[in-house]
Amino acid sequence: QVQLVESGGGLVQAGGTLRLSCTASGSIFSFNVMGWYRQAPGNQREMVATITSGGSTNYADSVKGRFTISRDNAKNTVYLQMNSLKPEDTAAYFCNLRQGVFAFWGQGTQVTVSS
């Protein structure tokens, strides 16, 4: 019913920037929460940032002040602006959408930060 397509991952040097994008298609409710989660090899998947359709945001402590989540409701697109990237940010980043009793995931996009 809902599909999420991510883009923007890549390889960047420490201190650099990347911007991730995720566009949702299908039956999107007027109220929903979109967010980004990441998972490095051997680690659990962790929440990075979330944003409601009303604009309320939540960030992991590890990315506060460096990452900014935003969304364009007209395009059903969520963005993650990633500044001052660190090697420990290296992970597969997954887009997530929650609405009603359902949750949906994108396929993931790889972010690699070299030292």
GINOR-V202999 format. One record per residue. N is the residue number from 0. RES is the residue in three letters. PHI is phi in degrees with one decimal (none if undefined). OMEGA is omega in radians with two decimals (none if undefined). Layout:
# GINOR-V202999
[[N:RES:PHI:OMEGA] [N:RES:PHI:OMEGA]]
This chain:
# GINOR-V202999
[[0:GLN:none:3.12] [1:VAL:-123.0:3.07] [2:GLN:-122.4:-3.14] [3:LEU:-121.9:-3.14] [4:VAL:-123.6:-3.08] [5:GLU:-105.7:3.05] [6:SER:-155.3:3.02] [7:GLY:107.8:3.11] [8:GLY:-69.5:3.13] [9:GLY:168.0:-3.13] [10:LEU:-106.0:-3.11] [11:VAL:-144.2:3.08] [12:GLN:-77.0:3.06] [13:ALA:-53.3:-3.08] [14:GLY:90.5:-3.11] [15:GLY:-84.5:-3.07] [16:THR:-131.8:2.97] [17:LEU:-143.4:3.02] [18:ARG:-125.9:3.09] [19:LEU:-94.7:3.09] [20:SER:-128.4:3.08] [21:CYS:-143.2:3.14] [22:THR:-112.5:3.11] [23:ALA:-97.8:3.06] [24:SER:-135.3:-3.10] [25:GLY:109.5:-3.09] [26:SER:-89.8:-3.09] [27:ILE:-101.3:3.10] [28:PHE:-72.9:-3.14] [29:SER:-66.0:3.02] [30:PHE:-106.5:3.10] [31:ASN:-157.3:3.08] [32:VAL:-124.1:3.06] [33:MET:-114.8:-3.11] [34:GLY:-163.9:3.11] [35:TRP:-122.4:3.06] [36:TYR:-125.8:3.14] [37:ARG:-135.8:-3.14] [38:GLN:-145.2:3.04] [39:ALA:-95.8:3.14] [40:PRO:-54.7:-3.14] [41:GLY:82.5:-3.12] [42:ASN:-110.4:3.03] [43:GLN:-77.1:3.04] [44:ARG:-70.8:-3.10] [45:GLU:-127.0:3.07] [46:MET:-71.8:3.07] [47:VAL:-101.7:-3.12] [48:ALA:-162.2:3.06] [49:THR:-134.5:3.10] [50:ILE:-149.8:3.09] [51:THR:-83.0:3.08] [52:SER:-63.3:3.06] [53:GLY:-86.0:3.05] [54:GLY:99.2:3.10] [55:SER:-76.7:-3.04] [56:THR:-114.9:3.06] [57:ASN:-145.8:-3.09] [58:TYR:-129.6:2.92] [59:ALA:-66.3:-3.13] [60:ASP:-57.3:-3.06] [61:SER:-68.4:-3.09] [62:VAL:-117.0:3.14] [63:LYS:-59.0:-3.12] [64:GLY:86.6:3.14] [65:ARG:-114.6:-3.10] [66:PHE:-107.4:3.07] [67:THR:-133.0:3.07] [68:ILE:-99.6:3.12] [69:SER:-148.6:3.13] [70:ARG:-150.2:3.05] [71:ASP:-118.3:-3.05] [72:ASN:-64.9:3.13] [73:ALA:-63.9:3.14] [74:LYS:-102.2:-3.05] [75:ASN:50.4:-3.08] [76:THR:-123.6:3.06] [77:VAL:-116.1:-3.11] [78:TYR:-123.1:2.98] [79:LEU:-131.1:3.05] [80:GLN:-85.5:-3.04] [81:MET:-114.7:3.14] [82:ASN:-110.8:3.10] [83:SER:49.5:-3.05] [84:LEU:-65.0:-3.14] [85:LYS:-119.2:3.09] [86:PRO:-54.4:3.13] [87:GLU:-70.4:3.01] [88:ASP:-79.7:-3.13] [89:THR:-60.6:-3.10] [90:ALA:-177.2:2.88] [91:ALA:-84.6:-3.10] [92:TYR:-104.3:-3.06] [93:PHE:-117.3:3.04] [94:CYS:-84.0:-3.11] [95:ASN:-134.0:3.01] [96:LEU:-131.0:3.07] [97:ARG:-119.6:3.07] [98:GLN:-153.2:-3.07] [99:GLY:54.9:3.13] [100:VAL:-97.8:-3.02] [101:PHE:-112.8:3.00] [102:ALA:-135.6:-3.09] [103:PHE:-132.3:-3.09] [104:TRP:-129.3:2.95] [105:GLY:-81.0:-3.07] [106:GLN:-82.7:3.13] [107:GLY:99.2:3.04] [108:THR:-135.7:-3.01] [109:GLN:-84.2:3.00] [110:VAL:-117.8:3.12] [111:THR:-124.3:-3.12] [112:VAL:-115.1:-3.13] [113:SER:-92.0:-3.14] [114:SER:-92.9:none]]
